[in-house]
Amino acid sequence: MVNRSKFTFTRLQYNSGDWNTDQRMPSNMMNSLIEYTTIPVDTKEQVIPLASDKIFTRPFCYLSGHKLVQFNAKERDNFEKYVRNGGFVFVDDCNHDIDGLFAKSFERQMAEIFGANALKKIPNTHEIYDIFFKFEEGPPATAQELNGWGDDLVHEYLKAIEINGRIGVLYSNKDYGCEWDYDHRNKRWMAEDNTKFAVNIVMYAMTA
């Protein structure tokens, strides 16, 4: 069902909340994939409604926002079917706030769909942290965390829902979307490219 022969950045549009965040972030992820890997990349972001069956051909989907996440019946059905049938969703909380509206409402949706204990912290030794680039301390911190924005915490873990031993939903309260939301040409001035972890996420989605 899911086609992993080519990477397309697929953003999920959902009826509640604000799904269209960090609009320059996808170009940075795609630029990094082209720079560091040999994965074929579609250089145009695709926006697909979560209620559309088009999602079932995509190996990677992205869902983010600041506000309420309340799936309607079709969105909920598609999300569950997609994840249970080998899809991968990277979910990023733009508030960087474990007690914020996005975090609480999204986690409630996951509990209702997959069970109360399905969304769990993943160890910092998980293969997603060394599948391409190596992150010995787990998920890299973001400027939002280090500057005390949001809940004023540095989250030392990510959470995930695993299906048959493979991550189907990777969930971050770290606000990577905002961290990577800049013109990709700015990366030439960085001492260390902060989008390298995005490469790991995509490599896992495409190959694990």
Backbone as a printed PyTorch tensor [residue, N CA C, xyz], in Angstrom:
tensor([[[  0.8320,  -1.2070,   0.0000],
         [  0.0000,   0.0000,   0.0000],
         [  0.8680,   1.2600,   0.0000]],

        [[  1.8090,   1.3440,   0.9710],
         [  2.6720,   2.5030,   1.0710],
         [  3.8360,   2.3530,   0.1030]],

        [[  4.0900,   3.3650,  -0.7110],
         [  5.1550,   3.3360,  -1.7110],
         [  6.3840,   4.0620,  -1.1740]],

        [[  7.4760,   3.3130,  -0.9210],
         [  8.6840,   3.8990,  -0.3480],
         [  9.7760,   4.1270,  -1.3940]],

        [[  9.4320,   4.1350,  -2.6490],
         [ 10.4460,   4.3090,  -3.6840],
         [ 10.8860,   5.7640,  -3.8420]],

        [[ 10.0690,   6.7220,  -3.3960],
         [ 10.4010,   8.1270,  -3.5460],
         [  9.8310,   8.9110,  -2.3720]],

        [[ 10.6280,   9.8780,  -1.8700],
         [ 10.1700,  10.6830,  -0.7510],
         [  9.3930,  11.8960,  -1.2380]],

        [[  8.2090,  12.0650,  -0.6950],
         [  7.4180,  13.2710,  -0.9050],
         [  7.0310,  13.8230,   0.4570]],

        [[  7.3370,  15.0950,   0.6910],
         [  6.9190,  15.7040,   1.9540],
         [  5.4130,  15.9230,   1.8860]],

        [[  4.6870,  15.1410,   2.6700],
         [  3.2250,  15.1810,   2.6580],
         [  2.7280,  15.7710,   3.9680]],

        [[  2.1010,  16.9230,   3.8770],
         [  1.5440,  17.5910,   5.0530],
         [  0.0730,  17.2130,   5.1700]],

        [[ -0.3250,  16.8100,   6.3690],
         [ -1.7130,  16.4200,   6.5980],
         [ -2.5520,  17.6320,   6.9990]],

        [[ -3.6160,  17.8330,   6.2600],
         [ -4.5810,  18.8830,   6.5710],
         [ -5.7340,  18.2620,   7.3430]],

        [[ -6.0250,  18.8180,   8.5110],
         [ -7.1390,  18.3120,   9.3180],
         [ -8.0810,  19.4680,   9.6340]],

        [[ -9.3340,  19.1510,   9.8610],
         [-10.3640,  20.1970,   9.9340],
         [-10.2680,  21.0740,  11.1790]],

        [[ -9.8020,  20.5130,  12.2770],
         [ -9.6730,  21.3150,  13.4950],
         [ -8.2910,  21.9440,  13.5440]],

        [[ -8.1260,  22.9780,  14.3470],
         [ -6.8070,  23.5300,  14.5990],
         [ -6.1710,  24.2400,  13.4210]],

        [[ -4.8680,  24.4770,  13.5260],
         [ -4.1140,  25.1740,  12.4810],
         [ -3.0020,  24.2450,  11.9710]],

        [[ -3.2230,  23.6190,  10.8620],
         [ -2.3240,  22.5900,  10.3470],
         [ -1.2090,  23.1490,   9.4750]],

        [[ -1.3480,  24.3710,   8.9610],
         [ -0.4250,  24.9010,   7.9580],
         [  0.6620,  25.7580,   8.6250]],

        [[  1.5710,  25.1070,   9.3430],
         [  2.5940,  25.8050,  10.1100],
         [  3.9650,  25.6600,   9.4540]],

        [[  4.8900,  26.5370,   9.8290],
         [  6.3080,  26.4090,   9.4610],
         [  6.4810,  26.0820,   7.9790]],

        [[  6.0840,  27.0100,   7.1380],
         [  5.9730,  26.7260,   5.7050],
         [  7.3080,  26.5720,   4.9860]],

        [[  8.4080,  27.0720,   5.5680],
         [  9.7140,  26.9000,   4.9250],
         [ 10.4270,  25.6350,   5.3720]],

        [[  9.9030,  24.9800,   6.4000],
         [ 10.5510,  23.7910,   6.9310],
         [ 10.6740,  22.6600,   5.9130]],

        [[  9.6200,  22.3380,   5.1450],
         [  9.7410,  21.2220,   4.2000],
         [ 10.8930,  21.3800,   3.2080]],

        [[ 11.1330,  22.6050,   2.7290],
         [ 12.2180,  22.7980,   1.7590],
         [ 13.5640,  22.4970,   2.3890]],

        [[ 13.7260,  22.7690,   3.6820],
         [ 14.9770,  22.4410,   4.3660],
         [ 15.1690,  20.9430,   4.4840]],

        [[ 14.1070,  20.2250,   4.8170],
         [ 14.2090,  18.7660,   4.8900],
         [ 14.5700,  18.1810,   3.5310]],

        [[ 13.9140,  18.6470,   2.4940],
         [ 14.1840,  18.1270,   1.1630],
         [ 15.5880,  18.4730,   0.7020]],

        [[ 16.0360,  19.6900,   1.0060],
         [ 17.3960,  20.0890,   0.6620],
         [ 18.4180,  19.1780,   1.3300]],

        [[ 18.1970,  18.8410,   2.5800],
         [ 19.1280,  17.9820,   3.3060],
         [ 19.1370,  16.5600,   2.7540]],

        [[ 17.9620,  16.0530,   2.3990],
         [ 17.9010,  14.7130,   1.8230],
         [ 18.6780,  14.6430,   0.5100]],

        [[ 18.5520,  15.6790,  -0.2930],
         [ 19.2780,  15.7250,  -1.5610],
         [ 20.7750,  15.8620,  -1.3180]],

        [[ 21.1450,  16.6470,  -0.3150],
         [ 22.5580,  16.8960,  -0.0300],
         [ 23.2590,  15.6780,   0.5480]],

        [[ 22.5880,  14.9540,   1.4470],
         [ 23.2600,  13.9010,   2.2050],
         [ 22.9560,  12.4780,   1.7420]],

        [[ 21.8370,  12.2520,   1.0640],
         [ 21.4120,  10.8880,   0.7650],
         [ 21.2070,  10.6930,  -0.7330]],

        [[ 20.8930,   9.4720,  -1.0850],
         [ 20.5880,   9.1420,  -2.4850],
         [ 19.1050,   8.8220,  -2.6750]],

        [[ 18.2950,   9.1190,  -1.6670],
         [ 16.8560,   8.8700,  -1.7750],
         [ 16.2580,   9.7730,  -2.8560]],

        [[ 15.5030,   9.2380,  -3.7930],
         [ 14.8040,  10.0970,  -4.7600],
         [ 13.8150,  11.0090,  -4.0380]],

        [[ 13.8310,  12.2970,  -4.3700],
         [ 13.0270,  13.2830,  -3.6500],
         [ 12.1560,  14.0640,  -4.6190]],

        [[ 10.8660,  14.1090,  -4.3250],
         [  9.9570,  15.0220,  -5.0040],
         [ 10.1430,  16.3910,  -4.3460]],

        [[ 10.5750,  17.3820,  -5.0790],
         [ 10.9520,  18.6680,  -4.4870],
         [  9.7690,  19.6000,  -4.2200]],

        [[  8.5610,  19.1210,  -4.4090],
         [  7.3810,  19.9320,  -4.1390],
         [  6.5850,  19.3340,  -2.9920]],

        [[  6.3330,  20.1500,  -1.9690],
         [  5.5060,  19.7020,  -0.8500],
         [  4.0920,  19.3930,  -1.3350]],

        [[  3.5010,  18.3490,  -0.7690],
         [  2.1230,  17.9880,  -1.0660],
         [  1.2750,  18.1550,   0.1900]],

        [[  0.1480,  18.8240,   0.0520],
         [ -0.8160,  18.9480,   1.1490],
         [ -1.9970,  18.0490,   0.8280]],

        [[ -2.2660,  17.0990,   1.7180],
         [ -3.3420,  16.1420,   1.4890],
         [ -4.2540,  16.1230,   2.7040]],

        [[ -5.5520,  16.2560,   2.5180],
         [ -6.4650,  16.1350,   3.6550],
         [ -6.3440,  14.7630,   4.3090]],

        [[ -6.3220,  14.7420,   5.6100],
         [ -6.2660,  13.4720,   6.3300],
         [ -7.4520,  12.5920,   5.9700]],

        [[ -8.5460,  13.1980,   5.5840],
         [ -9.7380,  12.4340,   5.2060],
         [ -9.6430,  11.8390,   3.8050]],

        [[ -8.5690,  12.1510,   3.0660],
         [ -8.4130,  11.6380,   1.7040],
         [ -7.6770,  10.3070,   1.7020]],

        [[ -8.1080,   9.3940,   0.8350],
         [ -7.4400,   8.0980,   0.7300],
         [ -6.0980,   8.1860,   0.0110]],

        [[ -5.7410,   9.3830,  -0.4770],
         [ -4.4420,   9.5620,  -1.1220],
         [ -3.2890,   9.3350,  -0.1440]],

        [[ -3.5530,   9.4960,   1.1420],
         [ -2.4640,   9.3380,   2.1160],
         [ -1.9080,   7.9240,   2.1140]],

        [[ -2.6770,   6.9510,   1.6750],
         [ -2.2530,   5.5620,   1.8110],
         [ -1.1160,   5.1660,   0.8810]],

        [[ -0.7590,   6.0250,  -0.0610],
         [  0.3800,   5.7420,  -0.9310],
         [  1.6490,   6.4390,  -0.4530]],

        [[  1.5660,   7.2490,   0.5920],
         [  2.6860,   8.0740,   1.0210],
         [  3.4450,   7.4170,   2.1750]],

        [[  4.7800,   7.3540,   2.0930],
         [  5.5520,   6.7170,   3.1560],
         [  5.7930,   7.6080,   4.3690]],

        [[  5.5650,   8.9190,   4.1950],
         [  5.8520,   9.8850,   5.2650],
         [  4.7760,  10.9590,   5.2460]],

        [[  4.2240,  11.2370,   6.4270],
         [  3.2750,  12.3420,   6.5670],
         [  3.6770,  13.1920,   7.7700]],

        [[  3.3380,  14.4690,   7.6880],
         [  3.6810,  15.4180,   8.7430],
         [  2.4040,  16.0780,   9.2420]],

        [[  2.2700,  16.1530,  10.5630],
         [  1.1050,  16.7870,  11.1740],
         [  1.5980,  17.6920,  12.2930]],

        [[  1.1240,  18.9400,  12.2910],
         [  1.5760,  19.8850,  13.3100],
         [  0.4740,  20.8830,  13.6220]],

        [[  0.7670,  21.7930,  14.5390],
         [ -0.1920,  22.8260,  14.8810],
         [  0.0470,  23.3870,  16.2700]],

        [[ -0.7720,  24.3830,  16.6140],
         [ -0.7400,  25.0160,  17.9280],
         [ -2.0410,  24.7790,  18.7020]],

        [[ -3.1020,  24.4680,  17.9880],
         [ -4.4420,  24.5080,  18.5670],
         [ -5.0410,  23.1120,  18.7200]],

        [[ -6.3590,  23.0430,  18.7380],
         [ -7.0740,  21.8010,  18.9990],
         [ -6.8690,  20.7820,  17.8950]],

        [[ -6.6500,  19.5400,  18.2880],
         [ -6.6660,  18.4120,  17.3600],
         [ -7.8780,  17.5550,  17.7160]],

        [[ -8.8640,  17.5810,  16.8390],
         [-10.0890,  16.8050,  17.0580],
         [-10.4860,  16.2040,  15.7220]],

        [[-10.0830,  14.9740,  15.4850],
         [-10.3550,  14.3360,  14.2070],
         [-11.8440,  14.0570,  14.0460]],

        [[-12.3430,  14.2560,  12.8280],
         [-13.6930,  13.7830,  12.5450],
         [-13.6190,  12.2790,  12.2520]],

        [[-14.7680,  11.6570,  12.0030],
         [-14.8090,  10.2000,  11.8780],
         [-13.9180,   9.6870,  10.7520]],

        [[-13.9460,  10.3480,   9.5950],
         [-13.1390,   9.9010,   8.4610],
         [-11.6580,  10.1290,   8.7170]],

        [[-11.2980,  11.2630,   9.3000],
         [ -9.8960,  11.5360,   9.6370],
         [ -9.3620,  10.4980,  10.6140]],

        [[-10.1530,  10.2070,  11.6170],
         [ -9.7420,   9.2170,  12.6200],
         [ -9.5620,   7.8480,  11.9800]],

        [[-10.4870,   7.4450,  11.1450],
         [-10.4130,   6.1350,  10.4860],
         [ -9.1780,   6.0520,   9.5910]],

        [[ -8.9290,   7.1130,   8.8160],
         [ -7.7760,   7.1130,   7.9240],
         [ -6.4590,   7.1060,   8.6930]],

        [[ -6.3870,   7.8840,   9.7660],
         [ -5.1630,   7.9360,  10.5570],
         [ -4.8320,   6.5440,  11.0850]],

        [[ -5.8230,   5.8720,  11.6450],
         [ -5.5740,   4.5390,  12.2050],
         [ -5.1800,   3.5470,  11.1180]],

        [[ -5.9050,   3.5360,  10.0080],
         [ -5.5940,   2.5940,   8.9340],
         [ -4.2070,   2.8400,   8.3590]],

        [[ -3.8610,   4.1050,   8.1800],
         [ -2.5560,   4.4570,   7.6150],
         [ -1.4330,   3.9510,   8.5120]],

        [[ -1.5320,   4.2120,   9.8020],
         [ -0.4770,   3.8140,  10.7340],
         [ -0.4110,   2.3020,  10.8800]],

        [[ -1.5430,   1.6570,  10.9720],
         [ -1.5510,   0.2000,  11.1590],
         [ -1.0960,  -0.5580,   9.9110]],

        [[ -1.0930,   0.1200,   8.7780],
         [ -0.7010,  -0.5520,   7.5280],
         [  0.6600,  -0.0800,   7.0150]],

        [[  1.5160,   0.3590,   7.9330],
         [  2.8950,   0.6390,   7.5620],
         [  3.2410,   2.0820,   7.3040]],

        [[  2.3000,   3.0130,   7.4850],
         [  2.5930,   4.4170,   7.2900],
         [  3.3650,   5.0100,   8.4560]],

        [[  3.9210,   6.1930,   8.2300],
         [  4.7160,   6.8790,   9.2520],
         [  4.2460,   8.3290,   9.3240]],

        [[  3.8960,   8.7870,  10.5250],
         [  3.4800,  10.1740,  10.7390],
         [  4.4170,  10.8180,  11.7500]],

        [[  5.0490,  11.9070,  11.3380],
         [  5.8480,  12.7200,  12.2530],
         [  4.9570,  13.8520,  12.7420]],

        [[  4.7010,  13.8830,  14.0460],
         [  3.8050,  14.8710,  14.6460],
         [  4.6220,  15.7950,  15.5330]],

        [[  4.5160,  17.0970,  15.2920],
         [  5.3320,  18.0740,  15.9990],
         [  4.4390,  19.1320,  16.6460]],

        [[  4.5910,  19.2780,  17.9570],
         [  3.8280,  20.2590,  18.7210],
         [  4.5010,  21.6190,  18.5960]],

        [[  3.8600,  22.5270,  17.8730],
         [  4.4500,  23.8510,  17.6490],
         [  4.4790,  24.7120,  18.9060]],

        [[  3.7460,  24.3240,  19.9290],
         [  3.7360,  25.1030,  21.1640],
         [  4.9200,  24.7890,  22.0650]],

        [[  5.5830,  23.6310,  21.8210],
         [  6.6130,  23.1750,  22.7600],
         [  6.0610,  23.2730,  24.1850]],

        [[  4.9810,  22.5590,  24.4330],
         [  4.2900,  22.6970,  25.7170],
         [  3.5010,  21.4220,  25.9960]],

        [[  3.9710,  20.6210,  26.9430],
         [  3.3090,  19.3420,  27.2350],
         [  1.9140,  19.5350,  27.8340]],

        [[  1.6290,  20.7310,  28.3330],
         [  0.3050,  21.0000,  28.8950],
         [ -0.5210,  21.9110,  27.9910]],

        [[ -0.0420,  22.1540,  26.7710],
         [ -0.7490,  23.0270,  25.8480],
         [ -1.9080,  22.3270,  25.1640]],

        [[ -2.7050,  23.0990,  24.4510],
         [ -3.9110,  22.5690,  23.8230],
         [ -3.5870,  21.5260,  22.7580]],

        [[ -2.5870,  21.7910,  21.9210],
         [ -2.2400,  20.8120,  20.8960],
         [ -1.8080,  19.4960,  21.5380]],

        [[ -0.9010,  19.5650,  22.4910],
         [ -0.3790,  18.3520,  23.1100],
         [ -1.4820,  17.5380,  23.7750]],

        [[ -2.2850,  18.1970,  24.5730],
         [ -3.3240,  17.4680,  25.3060],
         [ -4.3630,  16.8620,  24.3670]],

        [[ -4.7720,  17.6330,  23.3560],
         [ -5.8190,  17.1270,  22.4580],
         [ -5.2800,  16.0470,  21.5340]],

        [[ -4.0450,  16.1920,  21.0380],
         [ -3.4800,  15.1570,  20.1790],
         [ -3.2630,  13.8620,  20.9580]],

        [[ -2.7070,  13.9630,  22.1460],
         [ -2.4720,  12.7530,  22.9370],
         [ -3.7880,  12.0690,  23.2960]],

        [[ -4.8160,  12.8430,  23.5070],
         [ -6.1330,  12.2610,  23.7820],
         [ -6.6470,  11.5080,  22.5550]],

        [[ -6.4270,  12.0700,  21.3680],
         [ -6.8280,  11.3800,  20.1440],
         [ -6.0930,  10.0540,  19.9890]],

        [[ -4.8040,  10.0450,  20.2750],
         [ -4.0210,   8.8140,  20.1470],
         [ -4.4840,   7.7520,  21.1420]],

        [[ -4.8150,   8.1780,  22.3540],
         [ -5.3040,   7.2360,  23.3640],
         [ -6.6320,   6.6230,  22.9320]],

        [[ -7.4860,   7.4340,  22.3360],
         [ -8.7900,   6.9300,  21.8950],
         [ -8.6550,   5.9730,  20.7160]],

        [[ -7.6900,   6.2200,  19.8380],
         [ -7.5410,   5.3980,  18.6470],
         [ -6.7310,   4.1280,  18.9210]],

        [[ -5.5970,   4.2870,  19.6200],
         [ -4.6620,   3.1690,  19.7590],
         [ -4.5930,   2.5780,  21.1630]],

        [[ -5.2410,   3.2200,  22.1220],
         [ -5.1960,   2.7220,  23.4900],
         [ -4.4430,   3.6680,  24.4070]],

        [[ -4.7840,   3.6270,  25.6790],
         [ -4.2720,   4.5980,  26.6440],
         [ -2.7610,   4.5670,  26.7840]],

        [[ -2.1320,   3.4100,  26.5710],
         [ -0.6970,   3.2880,  26.7990],
         [  0.0990,   3.1270,  25.5140]],

        [[ -0.5190,   3.4200,  24.3860],
         [  0.1630,   3.1890,  23.1080],
         [  1.2780,   4.2040,  22.8540]],

        [[  1.0670,   5.4500,  23.2290],
         [  2.0640,   6.4990,  23.0070],
         [  3.0510,   6.4830,  24.1670]],

        [[  4.2980,   6.0850,  23.8710],
         [  5.2950,   5.8920,  24.9180],
         [  6.5930,   6.6080,  24.5810]],

        [[  7.3520,   6.9470,  25.6260],
         [  8.6940,   7.4700,  25.4260],
         [  9.5500,   6.4030,  24.7560]],

        [[ 10.3580,   6.8110,  23.7930],
         [ 11.2890,   5.8700,  23.1860],
         [ 12.6740,   6.1210,  23.7750]],

        [[ 13.4630,   5.0570,  23.9650],
         [ 14.7920,   5.2410,  24.5600],
         [ 15.7120,   6.0010,  23.6160]],

        [[ 16.6780,   6.7000,  24.1830],
         [ 17.6170,   7.4610,  23.3710],
         [ 18.6400,   6.5730,  22.6710]],

        [[ 18.4870,   5.2640,  22.8520],
         [ 19.2880,   4.2910,  22.1150],
         [ 18.5170,   3.7370,  20.9100]],

        [[ 17.3440,   4.2580,  20.6560],
         [ 16.5280,   3.7630,  19.5390],
         [ 17.2650,   3.9760,  18.2190]],

        [[ 17.0160,   3.0920,  17.2630],
         [ 17.7400,   3.1540,  15.9870],
         [ 17.4830,   4.4450,  15.2060]],

        [[ 16.4070,   5.1460,  15.4970],
         [ 16.1450,   6.3880,  14.7740],
         [ 17.2420,   7.4220,  15.0450]],

        [[ 17.9710,   7.2500,  16.1560],
         [ 19.0290,   8.2010,  16.5110],
         [ 20.3840,   7.8500,  15.9100]],

        [[ 20.4730,   6.7260,  15.2090],
         [ 21.7420,   6.4260,  14.5300],
         [ 21.5350,   5.7520,  13.1760]],

        [[ 20.3410,   5.8580,  12.6150],
         [ 20.0530,   5.2100,  11.3450],
         [ 20.8260,   5.8460,  10.1910]],

        [[ 21.2430,   7.0940,  10.3420],
         [ 22.0580,   7.7750,   9.3340],
         [ 23.1230,   8.6160,  10.0340]],

        [[ 22.7230,   9.7290,  10.6190],
         [ 23.6150,  10.4730,  11.5040],
         [ 23.4550,   9.9290,  12.9230]],

        [[ 24.5060,  10.0520,  13.7300],
         [ 24.4700,   9.5060,  15.0830],
         [ 24.2040,  10.6160,  16.0900]],

        [[ 23.1810,  10.4170,  16.9090],
         [ 22.8310,  11.3310,  17.9890],
         [ 22.9110,  10.5420,  19.2920]],

        [[ 24.0780,  10.5860,  19.9210],
         [ 24.3420,   9.7350,  21.0830],
         [ 23.4750,  10.0820,  22.2810]],

        [[ 23.0170,  11.3310,  22.3620],
         [ 22.2110,  11.7580,  23.5110],
         [ 20.7260,  11.8000,  23.1920]],

        [[ 20.3350,  11.1800,  22.0930],
         [ 18.9300,  11.1860,  21.7310],
         [ 18.5560,  12.4120,  20.9300]],

        [[ 17.3150,  12.8590,  21.0180],
         [ 16.8340,  13.9460,  20.1590],
         [ 17.5450,  15.2590,  20.4580]],

        [[ 18.0940,  15.9290,  19.4380],
         [ 18.7880,  17.1950,  19.6810],
         [ 17.8410,  18.2760,  20.1900]],

        [[ 18.3650,  19.1310,  21.0610],
         [ 17.5640,  20.2260,  21.6160],
         [ 17.3150,  21.2810,  20.5530]],

        [[ 16.2530,  22.0460,  20.7370],
         [ 15.9280,  23.1420,  19.8350],
         [ 16.1790,  24.4770,  20.5310]],

        [[ 16.2880,  25.5180,  19.7440],
         [ 16.4910,  26.8530,  20.3060],
         [ 15.3160,  27.2650,  21.1730]],

        [[ 14.1120,  26.8170,  20.8110],
         [ 12.9300,  27.1620,  21.6030],
         [ 13.0530,  26.6080,  23.0240]],

        [[ 13.5560,  25.3930,  23.1360],
         [ 13.7580,  24.8040,  24.4610],
         [ 14.8480,  25.5400,  25.2380]],

        [[ 15.9790,  25.7560,  24.5820],
         [ 17.1280,  26.3520,  25.2520],
         [ 16.8700,  27.7990,  25.6520]],

        [[ 15.9740,  28.4750,  24.9300],
         [ 15.6540,  29.8660,  25.2520],
         [ 14.4770,  30.0080,  26.2050]],

        [[ 13.9240,  28.8720,  26.6450],
         [ 12.8740,  28.9200,  27.6470],
         [ 11.5000,  29.2560,  27.1210]],

        [[ 11.2920,  29.0460,  25.8140],
         [  9.9660,  29.3230,  25.2560],
         [  9.0380,  28.1430,  25.5180]],

        [[  7.7420,  28.3720,  25.5640],
         [  6.7810,  27.2860,  25.7730],
         [  6.7360,  26.8660,  27.2210]],

        [[  6.9730,  25.5850,  27.4900],
         [  6.8740,  25.0980,  28.8710],
         [  8.1910,  25.2210,  29.6350]],

        [[  9.2000,  25.8600,  29.0280],
         [ 10.4690,  26.1230,  29.7050],
         [ 11.1900,  24.8290,  30.0830]],

        [[ 10.9910,  23.7790,  29.2930],
         [ 11.6430,  22.4960,  29.5370],
         [ 12.4380,  22.0720,  28.3180]],

        [[ 13.5370,  21.3810,  28.5470],
         [ 14.2360,  20.6950,  27.4660],
         [ 13.7860,  19.2440,  27.5010]],

        [[ 13.0600,  18.8260,  26.4820],
         [ 12.5190,  17.4690,  26.4520],
         [ 13.6080,  16.5070,  25.9980]],

        [[ 13.9890,  15.6170,  26.8620],
         [ 15.1130,  14.7220,  26.5990],
         [ 14.6710,  13.4260,  25.9250]],

        [[ 13.4830,  13.4100,  25.3800],
         [ 12.9420,  12.1980,  24.7740],
         [ 11.9200,  12.5810,  23.7110]],

        [[ 11.6300,  11.6320,  22.8490],
         [ 10.4710,  11.7090,  21.9710],
         [  9.5430,  10.5720,  22.3420]],

        [[  8.3010,  10.6670,  21.9280],
         [  7.3450,   9.5920,  22.1400],
         [  6.9710,   8.9760,  20.7970]],

        [[  6.4600,   7.7680,  20.8610],
         [  6.0890,   7.0920,  19.6220],
         [  5.0060,   6.0530,  19.8820]],

        [[  4.2860,   5.7460,  18.8330],
         [  3.3980,   4.5830,  18.8100],
         [  4.0260,   3.5880,  17.8590]],

        [[  4.2970,   2.4040,  18.3620],
         [  4.9070,   1.3660,  17.5440],
         [  3.8690,   0.3310,  17.1470]],

        [[  3.9490,  -0.0890,  15.9050],
         [  3.0810,  -1.1450,  15.3780],
         [  3.9880,  -2.2740,  14.8990]],

        [[  3.8650,  -3.4230,  15.5160],
         [  4.6960,  -4.5830,  15.1790],
         [  6.1820,  -4.2550,  15.2370]],

        [[  6.5690,  -3.5050,  16.2750],
         [  7.9680,  -3.2000,  16.4980],
         [  8.5260,  -2.0520,  15.6850]],

        [[  7.6980,  -1.3890,  14.8970],
         [  8.1470,  -0.2710,  14.0640],
         [  7.3670,   0.9850,  14.4310]],

        [[  8.0580,   2.1420,  14.4730],
         [  7.3800,   3.3950,  14.7730],
         [  6.4030,   3.7410,  13.6540]],

        [[  5.1510,   3.9680,  14.0350],
         [  4.1500,   4.4400,  13.0870],
         [  3.8130,   5.9050,  13.3040]],

        [[  3.9370,   6.3670,  14.5640],
         [  3.7170,   7.7720,  14.9170],
         [  4.8970,   8.2230,  15.7620]],

        [[  5.6410,   9.1980,  15.2800],
         [  6.7180,   9.8040,  16.0510],
         [  6.2380,  11.1650,  16.5150]],

        [[  6.2920,  11.3920,  17.8250],
         [  5.6540,  12.5730,  18.4110],
         [  6.6670,  13.4060,  19.1830]],

        [[  6.7200,  14.6930,  18.8550],
         [  7.6890,  15.6120,  19.4480],
         [  6.9960,  16.8050,  20.0840]],

        [[  7.4430,  17.1520,  21.3040],
         [  7.0700,  18.4210,  21.9330],
         [  8.1850,  19.4480,  21.8090]],

        [[  9.1480,  19.2040,  20.9350],
         [ 10.3480,  20.0240,  20.8560],
         [ 10.2460,  21.1680,  19.8390]],

        [[  9.2040,  21.1670,  19.0230],
         [  8.9980,  22.2130,  18.0200],
         [ 10.1230,  22.2380,  16.9860]],

        [[ 10.3860,  21.0670,  16.4030],
         [ 11.3730,  21.0060,  15.3370],
         [ 10.9270,  21.8030,  14.1120]],

        [[  9.6310,  21.8740,  13.8810],
         [  9.1370,  22.6070,  12.7280],
         [  9.6030,  24.0500,  12.7240]],

        [[  9.5240,  24.7060,  13.8880],
         [  9.9800,  26.0940,  13.9870],
         [ 11.5010,  26.1600,  13.9050]],

        [[ 12.1780,  25.1890,  14.4800],
         [ 13.6390,  25.1450,  14.4440],
         [ 14.1660,  25.0870,  13.0140]],

        [[ 13.4510,  24.3840,  12.1520],
         [ 13.9020,  24.1830,  10.7730],
         [ 13.1940,  25.1100,   9.7810]],

        [[ 12.5030,  26.1090,  10.2830],
         [ 11.7030,  26.9860,   9.4270],
         [ 12.4910,  28.2410,   9.0440]],

        [[ 13.3890,  28.1060,   8.0870],
         [ 14.1620,  29.2410,   7.5930],
         [ 14.5570,  28.9490,   6.1520]],

        [[ 15.0150,  29.9200,   5.4390],
         [ 15.4700,  29.7150,   4.0700],
         [ 16.6510,  28.7520,   4.0710]],

        [[ 16.5770,  27.7010,   3.2670],
         [ 17.6020,  26.6540,   3.3100],
         [ 18.9970,  27.1900,   2.9830]],

        [[ 19.0950,  28.3280,   2.3130],
         [ 20.4050,  28.8960,   1.9790],
         [ 21.1480,  29.3920,   3.2240]],

        [[ 20.4070,  29.6110,   4.3210],
         [ 21.0500,  30.0450,   5.5650],
         [ 21.9180,  28.9550,   6.1790]],

        [[ 21.6890,  27.7110,   5.7760],
         [ 22.4540,  26.6160,   6.3750],
         [ 23.9460,  26.7280,   6.0920]],

        [[ 24.3040,  27.4230,   5.0370],
         [ 25.7270,  27.5340,   4.7030],
         [ 26.5070,  28.2670,   5.7810]],

        [[ 25.8090,  29.0420,   6.6350],
         [ 26.4810,  29.8110,   7.6770],
         [ 26.4890,  29.0770,   9.0180]],

        [[ 25.8980,  27.9220,   9.0690],
         [ 25.8030,  27.2030,  10.3360],
         [ 27.0620,  26.3840,  10.6090]],

        [[ 27.4830,  26.3990,  11.8700],
         [ 28.6040,  25.5380,  12.2550],
         [ 28.2030,  24.0740,  12.1610]],

        [[ 26.9560,  23.7940,  12.4820],
         [ 26.4140,  22.4290,  12.3930],
         [ 25.0040,  22.5090,  11.8430]],

        [[ 24.7320,  21.7530,  10.8070],
         [ 23.4170,  21.7490,  10.1700],
         [ 22.3890,  21.1420,  11.1210]],

        [[ 21.4340,  21.9450,  11.5580],
         [ 20.4600,  21.4550,  12.5440],
         [ 19.3600,  20.6070,  11.9180]],

        [[ 19.3530,  20.4360,  10.5990],
         [ 18.3350,  19.5870,   9.9780],
         [ 18.8030,  18.1410,   9.8020]],

        [[ 19.9690,  17.8130,  10.3170],
         [ 20.4610,  16.4400,  10.1580],
         [ 19.5270,  15.4260,  10.8210]],

        [[ 18.9060,  15.8260,  11.9320],
         [ 17.9810,  14.8870,  12.5700],
         [ 16.7520,  14.6490,  11.6970]],

        [[ 16.3730,  15.6400,  10.9060],
         [ 15.2690,  15.4370,   9.9620],
         [ 15.6160,  14.3260,   8.9690]],

        [[ 16.8830,  14.2610,   8.5690],
         [ 17.3230,  13.1960,   7.6690],
         [ 17.1170,  11.8390,   8.3320]],

        [[ 17.4720,  11.7290,   9.5940],
         [ 17.2660,  10.4600,  10.3140],
         [ 15.7950,  10.0690,  10.3410]],

        [[ 14.9320,  11.0460,  10.6000],
         [ 13.4910,  10.7520,  10.6580],
         [ 12.9970,  10.2060,   9.3240]],

        [[ 13.3970,  10.8570,   8.2390],
         [ 12.9510,  10.4180,   6.9180],
         [ 13.5740,   9.0670,   6.5540]],

        [[ 14.8390,   8.8840,   6.8520],
         [ 15.4860,   7.6090,   6.5590],
         [ 14.7710,   6.4620,   7.2840]],

        [[ 14.3800,   6.7010,   8.5180],
         [ 13.6420,   5.6770,   9.2500],
         [ 12.2990,   5.3960,   8.5690]],

        [[ 11.5880,   6.4530,   8.2280],
         [ 10.2770,   6.2910,   7.5780],
         [ 10.3820,   5.5310,   6.2610]],

        [[ 11.4590,   5.7650,   5.5290],
         [ 11.6020,   5.1960,   4.2050],
         [ 12.1920,   3.7880,   4.1920]],

        [[ 12.9780,   3.4450,   5.2160],
         [ 13.7300,   2.2040,   5.1460],
         [ 13.4900,   1.2150,   6.2830]],

        [[ 13.0380,   1.6760,   7.4290],
         [ 12.9180,   0.7730,   8.5850],
         [ 11.7430,  -0.1870,   8.4260]]])
